[in-house]
């Protein structure tokens, strides 16, 4: 491990510098987002019938009367300590609202990734194994078709089929884990399935082409000549190298997953971070919006960093920047 | 100038070398002409929406609320008794405006920044790469949501937000395609002949990568339709009562059990349009073997 770290120290440092720049720009961008708002925060809080005195009082309360540089410094300093401010509309601490809603979003995304793999793995391997066959073209066409279905369209179709026509799963009405695992999973199933179905074709197509390419390699012929069964060849020799590219794509896909989660949480009325984002926009609660956007941006960077690290650990040939 | 240079190797890729030949001709009706016909139909509906013999998109017919397809309303009515066909045709304007203008903004901005980052070394390149990286380090939908929220929900602002959102991806592709071109003989020749930097970038490099960028812009069209639909669905896009497909689906969601068609018909139209554009884009990509980066 020590050798590993020293070997990669240079790359990690370079990556670290890169991340620092990106995160700094994220913070500047999110801060400027509110500054560029037509009219300022105090205006949007008070509405149109406000007196100048009220406006001045609120501006002083929020610290808006101080110069921009000073406010940015203070905001960043607080954000670094996990304090994203207190929403003037709901009175709730922004960091607290995010923290209470985060588990729902994470559960949704983890379940979705799991279901997506559950769908994509067998179908992708099968299509790659039987490349060019009718099964392959059926699976590939279906994947291409599903890729063209927006999240909310797919969600509505699933609600119609599974919640309204068949009445197997509820369409709305989130049940927290404290209500028990069964009810919780039942209320999460349709949202997770919708998100999974949108992500699955990406993984499926990747697996298909990966497996098909690997199966043409010479070492596969050798393995077959040794008398290994097709299943053993697929699992040992074809699936393992494919898992690297799968991890990479899953990492790249996290952004898409987060965007999807925002839509799915709204469609299925799940109390997650994505719904908080939309609520803060419709309520014009811009301080919460700012906090949530910064949080999502930074989480996305962190996830990508973790994927890179995982990748470097799994495949020693490839350094921290290898996936680009 | 239609030869496409492979950005990685600088070698021209022979056309159709890797594409399977089987079934290409048989499938072209289904994969190319039918999608083209559908897109043409949507365009025609959007352009002619005001002159078609359909009721105005916002007229509420309270005698015919939540009706299925009939002679008076070919595709039925929504929850407020508004004609679905009319709203779809007018909504197509929103979708098509966004899907044409936003990629154009991305194409122009992205080519400019991509070319500059490829051509000049130093602070400018670092700045461009840092900003595009920071923008790409952001879930694109969240980026568009934030920007639209700040600018205010309207067709113009949604288009601008989505256009800006797509600049980094275009910039990456432009830079990747410009880099191998810069060291080519014709660029050196132009430089020796005393051509200005702007001339070299605009007249020598840009024409050689414009097909790749245009193909990518075409694939961006369907992404933009979905993005606009998502924003409108979330209530952050085009403001009601202006009809947009995403907004119609969201309004129909309220009464999915009673009147599924109010949501399903716009959903089907959106799906068919996106699928058609993807099929056309796929066809062009296979023909041009263009390199295009992903936008997550």
Contacts between the chains, C-beta under 8 A, distances in Angstrom:
chain1	res1	chain2	res2	distance
A	18	B	133	7.4
A	21	B	130	5.2
A	21	B	133	7.6
A	21	B	134	7.5
A	22	B	130	7.4
A	22	B	133	5.6
A	22	B	134	4.8
A	22	B	137	4.8
A	25	B	130	6.3
A	25	B	131	6.5
A	25	B	134	3.6
A	26	B	134	5.8
A	26	B	137	6.8
A	26	B	138	7.1
A	29	B	134	6.8
A	30	B	146	7.8
A	33	B	146	5.9
A	33	B	147	7.8
A	33	B	150	5.3
A	34	B	150	7.7
A	36	B	150	6.0
A	37	B	150	5.6
A	38	B	152	7.0
A	132	B	20	7.3
A	132	B	22	7.8
A	144	B	278	7.2
A	144	B	282	7.5
A	145	B	275	6.5
A	147	B	278	7.0
A	148	B	222	7.2
A	148	B	271	6.3
A	148	B	274	4.5
A	148	B	275	4.0
A	148	B	278	5.1
A	149	B	271	5.6
A	149	B	274	7.7
A	150	B	226	4.6
A	150	B	229	5.7
A	150	B	230	6.5
A	150	B	270	6.5
A	150	B	271	7.5
A	150	B	274	7.0
A	151	B	230	7.0
A	152	B	229	7.3
A	152	B	230	6.7
A	152	B	233	4.8
A	152	B	246	7.3
A	152	B	249	6.1
A	152	B	250	7.6
A	152	B	267	8.0
A	153	B	249	6.8
A	153	B	267	4.3
A	153	B	270	6.2
A	153	B	271	5.8
A	156	B	249	6.6
A	156	B	252	8.0
A	156	B	253	6.5
A	156	B	256	6.7
A	156	B	263	5.5
A	156	B	264	7.2
A	156	B	267	5.9
A	157	B	264	7.8
A	157	B	267	7.3
A	159	B	256	6.2
A	160	B	256	6.4
A	160	B	260	5.8
A	160	B	264	7.4
A	164	B	256	6.6
A	164	B	257	5.3
A	164	B	260	7.8
A	171	B	256	7.9
A	252	B	294	6.9
A	252	B	296	5.5
A	253	B	296	6.0
A	254	B	139	7.9
A	254	B	296	7.6
A	255	B	138	7.3
A	255	B	139	4.1
A	255	B	140	6.4
A	255	B	296	4.0
A	256	B	139	7.3
A	256	B	140	7.9
A	256	B	296	4.5
A	258	B	139	4.1
A	258	B	141	7.7
A	258	B	142	6.5
A	259	B	139	4.7
A	259	B	140	6.3
A	259	B	141	3.1
A	259	B	142	6.2
A	259	B	230	7.7
A	260	B	141	7.9
A	262	B	141	6.2
A	262	B	142	6.7
A	262	B	145	7.2
A	262	B	234	7.3
A	263	B	141	7.5
A	263	B	230	5.7
A	263	B	233	6.9
A	263	B	234	6.7
A	266	B	233	7.8
A	266	B	234	5.7
A	267	B	233	7.9
A	267	B	253	7.2
A	277	B	142	7.0
A	277	B	145	6.6
A	278	B	145	7.7
A	278	B	234	5.4
A	278	B	235	7.3
A	278	B	236	7.2
A	281	B	145	6.7
A	281	B	149	4.4
A	281	B	236	5.6
A	282	B	235	6.0
A	282	B	236	7.7
A	286	B	149	7.7
A	289	B	146	6.9
A	289	B	149	6.2
A	293	B	142	6.3
A	293	B	146	4.9
A	296	B	138	7.7
A	296	B	139	6.3
A	296	B	142	5.3
A	297	B	137	6.8
A	297	B	138	5.1
A	297	B	139	8.0
A	297	B	142	7.6
A	300	B	137	6.3
A	300	B	138	6.6
A	300	B	139	5.9
A	301	B	137	5.3
A	304	B	137	7.2
